[in-house]
């Protein structure tokens, strides 16, 4: 029996790799030019495929953008959620874990999608809604779950569960957008990992019950 018969052919391996090659090229061009200014012809050329081949995988630029988010951002959100769910740390330790993993994900991906969405949301509301549903709300839900646990165990004071997740996530996400927008001009370069540690240190005091504050039942 030919031991190579059941192995994928070089052509099949190349075909299977094409979607990832296309989304990687799209991510780079979206970052450099913005969504509106990026043409599918340019994405196809950067990925080394024809425009017809690109359309076999992605019927529109909007579908391509969603695939970019699903491939480059959502796995990080899944990793955050799984890490928080499986952690045996107290609530504050879980929040620290989430912030550190978020900083790591922003470093690995350069965090350019959040900047792109800030710039393009008004012109492409469908994509903005997709990003909010699949990324922003899911990230806030992870944090909200940890905060709820902290309140229930009296590790945290009684806080607003609607807006506090936004306050916790906003500094690191804003720092990432600052880095991508003004980083080359700033005298103090932003390091998301260091920024996360500063945020964790502030949360250690901001979420804990005050000695003067009555404990809730």
C-alpha positions as a Python dict, from the first residue, in 0.01 Angstrom:
ca = {
    (1, 'X'): (0, 0, 0),
    (2, 'X'): (125, 344, -88),
    (3, 'X'): (185, 515, 251),
    (4, 'X'): (141, 854, 88),
    (5, 'X'): (-196, 777, -70),
    (6, 'X'): (-404, 907, 224),
    (7, 'X'): (-191, 1217, 277),
    (8, 'X'): (-327, 1546, 137),
    (9, 'X'): (-176, 1643, -195),
    (10, 'X'): (32, 1957, -223),
    (11, 'X'): (-249, 2114, -423),
    (12, 'X'): (-505, 2027, -153),
    (13, 'X'): (-280, 2164, 122),
    (14, 'X'): (-238, 2484, -80),
    (15, 'X'): (-617, 2508, -127),
    (16, 'X'): (-680, 2458, 245),
    (17, 'X'): (-430, 2731, 333),
    (18, 'X'): (-574, 2991, 98),
    (19, 'X'): (-849, 3131, 325),
    (20, 'X'): (-596, 3205, 600),
    (21, 'X'): (-357, 3359, 350),
    (22, 'X'): (-635, 3581, 218),
    (23, 'X'): (-751, 3694, 563),
    (24, 'X'): (-389, 3765, 666),
    (25, 'X'): (-342, 3982, 358),
    (26, 'X'): (-675, 4156, 421),
    (27, 'X'): (-586, 4231, 782),
    (28, 'X'): (-260, 4391, 675),
    (29, 'X'): (-427, 4605, 408),
    (30, 'X'): (-721, 4702, 630),
    (31, 'X'): (-470, 4821, 886),
    (32, 'X'): (-262, 5015, 633),
    (33, 'X'): (-543, 5168, 425),
    (34, 'X'): (-867, 5134, 617),
    (35, 'X'): (-1165, 4920, 521),
    (36, 'X'): (-1323, 5159, 269),
    (37, 'X'): (-1002, 5221, 76),
    (38, 'X'): (-902, 4856, 52),
    (39, 'X'): (-999, 4694, -278),
    (40, 'X'): (-1054, 4322, -318),
    (41, 'X'): (-820, 4328, -619),
    (42, 'X'): (-543, 4447, -386),
    (43, 'X'): (-622, 4181, -128),
    (44, 'X'): (-612, 3909, -395),
    (45, 'X'): (-279, 4037, -525),
    (46, 'X'): (-131, 4055, -175),
    (47, 'X'): (-249, 3699, -105),
    (48, 'X'): (-114, 3570, -437),
    (49, 'X'): (-452, 3457, -571),
    (50, 'X'): (-687, 3574, -842),
    (51, 'X'): (-993, 3781, -759),
    (52, 'X'): (-1207, 3489, -873),
    (53, 'X'): (-1035, 3262, -623),
    (54, 'X'): (-1093, 3516, -347),
    (55, 'X'): (-1465, 3521, -429),
    (56, 'X'): (-1479, 3142, -394),
    (57, 'X'): (-1410, 3187, -24),
    (58, 'X'): (-1546, 3534, 50),
    (59, 'X'): (-1844, 3664, -153),
    (60, 'X'): (-1796, 4026, -42),
    (61, 'X'): (-1555, 4258, 135),
    (62, 'X'): (-1789, 4258, 434),
    (63, 'X'): (-1772, 3878, 452),
    (64, 'X'): (-1395, 3901, 430),
    (65, 'X'): (-1385, 4149, 719),
    (66, 'X'): (-1601, 3922, 934),
    (67, 'X'): (-1366, 3634, 858),
    (68, 'X'): (-1069, 3849, 960),
    (69, 'X'): (-1237, 3922, 1295),
    (70, 'X'): (-1333, 3557, 1343),
    (71, 'X'): (-979, 3443, 1275),
    (72, 'X'): (-771, 3712, 1445),
    (73, 'X'): (-987, 3840, 1733),
    (74, 'X'): (-1252, 3592, 1840),
    (75, 'X'): (-1004, 3315, 1933),
    (76, 'X'): (-856, 3556, 2187),
    (77, 'X'): (-1202, 3623, 2332),
    (78, 'X'): (-1263, 3248, 2354),
    (79, 'X'): (-930, 3204, 2530),
    (80, 'X'): (-1022, 3474, 2782),
    (81, 'X'): (-1361, 3319, 2852),
    (82, 'X'): (-1219, 2968, 2893),
    (83, 'X'): (-937, 3088, 3118),
    (84, 'X'): (-1178, 3280, 3342),
    (85, 'X'): (-1422, 2989, 3360),
    (86, 'X'): (-1154, 2734, 3453),
    (87, 'X'): (-955, 2955, 3692),
    (88, 'X'): (-960, 2875, 4063),
    (89, 'X'): (-836, 3223, 4151),
    (90, 'X'): (-1057, 3460, 4355),
    (91, 'X'): (-1250, 3716, 4147),
    (92, 'X'): (-974, 3978, 4158),
    (93, 'X'): (-724, 3718, 4037),
    (94, 'X'): (-958, 3625, 3751),
    (95, 'X'): (-984, 3989, 3646),
    (96, 'X'): (-606, 4017, 3649),
    (97, 'X'): (-582, 3704, 3435),
    (98, 'X'): (-831, 3842, 3182),
    (99, 'X'): (-648, 4176, 3155),
    (100, 'X'): (-310, 4006, 3110),
    (101, 'X'): (-446, 3776, 2841),
    (102, 'X'): (-612, 4070, 2667),
    (103, 'X'): (-281, 4260, 2668),
    (104, 'X'): (-106, 3953, 2530),
    (105, 'X'): (-365, 3919, 2253),
    (106, 'X'): (-333, 4287, 2160),
    (107, 'X'): (43, 4251, 2136),
    (108, 'X'): (22, 3938, 1923),
    (109, 'X'): (-230, 4087, 1678),
    (110, 'X'): (-109, 4449, 1698),
    (111, 'X'): (-467, 4529, 1801),
    (112, 'X'): (-541, 4709, 1477),
    (113, 'X'): (-900, 4585, 1441),
    (114, 'X'): (-1029, 4799, 1729),
    (115, 'X'): (-872, 5109, 1576),
    (116, 'X'): (-1017, 5016, 1237),
    (117, 'X'): (-1366, 4979, 1380),
    (118, 'X'): (-1343, 5315, 1556),
    (119, 'X'): (-1264, 5479, 1224),
    (120, 'X'): (-1513, 5289, 1007),
    (121, 'X'): (-1814, 5221, 1233),
    (122, 'X'): (-2016, 5520, 1117),
    (123, 'X'): (-1982, 5428, 751),
    (124, 'X'): (-2041, 5054, 793),
    (125, 'X'): (-2306, 5006, 1065),
    (126, 'X'): (-2361, 4638, 983),
    (127, 'X'): (-1995, 4562, 1045),
    (128, 'X'): (-1998, 4776, 1359),
    (129, 'X'): (-2295, 4577, 1492),
    (130, 'X'): (-2117, 4252, 1410),
    (131, 'X'): (-1805, 4367, 1596),
    (132, 'X'): (-2000, 4487, 1899),
    (133, 'X'): (-2197, 4161, 1921),
    (134, 'X'): (-1909, 3921, 1859),
    (135, 'X'): (-1625, 4102, 2035),
    (136, 'X'): (-1728, 4388, 2264),
    (137, 'X'): (-2035, 4231, 2426),
    (138, 'X'): (-1865, 3895, 2469),
    (139, 'X'): (-1565, 4057, 2635),
    (140, 'X'): (-1789, 4260, 2865),
    (141, 'X'): (-1987, 3946, 2952),
    (142, 'X'): (-1670, 3772, 3069),
    (143, 'X'): (-1586, 4064, 3297),
    (144, 'X'): (-1947, 4098, 3414),
    (145, 'X'): (-1951, 3735, 3519),
    (146, 'X'): (-1639, 3783, 3731),
    (147, 'X'): (-1780, 4097, 3890),
    (148, 'X'): (-2106, 3918, 3970),
    (149, 'X'): (-1910, 3641, 4140),
    (150, 'X'): (-1713, 3899, 4337),
    (151, 'X'): (-2029, 4072, 4458),
    (152, 'X'): (-2194, 3741, 4548),
    (153, 'X'): (-1893, 3632, 4755),
    (154, 'X'): (-1854, 3982, 4904),
    (155, 'X'): (-1507, 4007, 4753),
    (156, 'X'): (-1621, 4322, 4573),
    (157, 'X'): (-1844, 4603, 4683),
    (158, 'X'): (-2187, 4637, 4524),
    (159, 'X'): (-2115, 4795, 4185),
    (160, 'X'): (-2292, 4882, 3859),
    (161, 'X'): (-2272, 4567, 3646),
    (162, 'X'): (-2377, 4745, 3326),
    (163, 'X'): (-2106, 5008, 3303),
    (164, 'X'): (-1822, 4880, 3522),
    (165, 'X'): (-1709, 4618, 3264),
    (166, 'X'): (-1667, 4905, 3018),
    (167, 'X'): (-1464, 5104, 3270),
    (168, 'X'): (-1240, 4805, 3335),
    (169, 'X'): (-1175, 4726, 2970),
    (170, 'X'): (-1162, 5082, 2833),
    (171, 'X'): (-815, 5190, 2955),
    (172, 'X'): (-633, 4897, 2794),
    (173, 'X'): (-830, 4920, 2469),
    (174, 'X'): (-776, 5297, 2453),
    (175, 'X'): (-405, 5248, 2519),
    (176, 'X'): (-392, 5006, 2228),
    (177, 'X'): (-565, 5252, 1995),
    (178, 'X'): (-331, 5526, 2116),
    (179, 'X'): (-34, 5303, 2038),
    (180, 'X'): (-161, 5234, 1685),
    (181, 'X'): (-244, 5602, 1619),
    (182, 'X'): (15, 5810, 1802),
    (183, 'X'): (275, 5555, 1904),
    (184, 'X'): (544, 5679, 1666),
    (185, 'X'): (504, 6035, 1801),
    (186, 'X'): (471, 5964, 2173),
    (187, 'X'): (776, 6010, 2395),
    (188, 'X'): (643, 5734, 2623),
    (189, 'X'): (568, 5421, 2416),
    (190, 'X'): (265, 5223, 2534),
    (191, 'X'): (327, 4863, 2638),
    (192, 'X'): (-12, 4687, 2679),
    (193, 'X'): (134, 4435, 2926),
    (194, 'X'): (267, 4710, 3152),
    (195, 'X'): (-58, 4904, 3111),
    (196, 'X'): (-252, 4596, 3222),
    (197, 'X'): (-45, 4571, 3540),
    (198, 'X'): (-117, 4936, 3622),
    (199, 'X'): (-488, 4877, 3567),
    (200, 'X'): (-481, 4567, 3789),
    (201, 'X'): (-314, 4765, 4068),
    (202, 'X'): (-588, 5029, 4055),
    (203, 'X'): (-863, 4767, 4051),
    (204, 'X'): (-723, 4611, 4366),
    (205, 'X'): (-831, 4922, 4552),
    (206, 'X'): (-1128, 5038, 4348),
    (207, 'X'): (-1334, 4719, 4367),
    (208, 'X'): (-1268, 4606, 4723),
    (209, 'X'): (-1521, 4691, 4993),
    (210, 'X'): (-1432, 4991, 5205),
    (211, 'X'): (-1388, 4925, 5577),
    (212, 'X'): (-1654, 5193, 5639),
    (213, 'X'): (-1894, 5050, 5383),
    (214, 'X'): (-2158, 4817, 5528),
    (215, 'X'): (-2144, 4469, 5384),
    (216, 'X'): (-2445, 4373, 5178),
    (217, 'X'): (-2652, 4065, 5254),
}
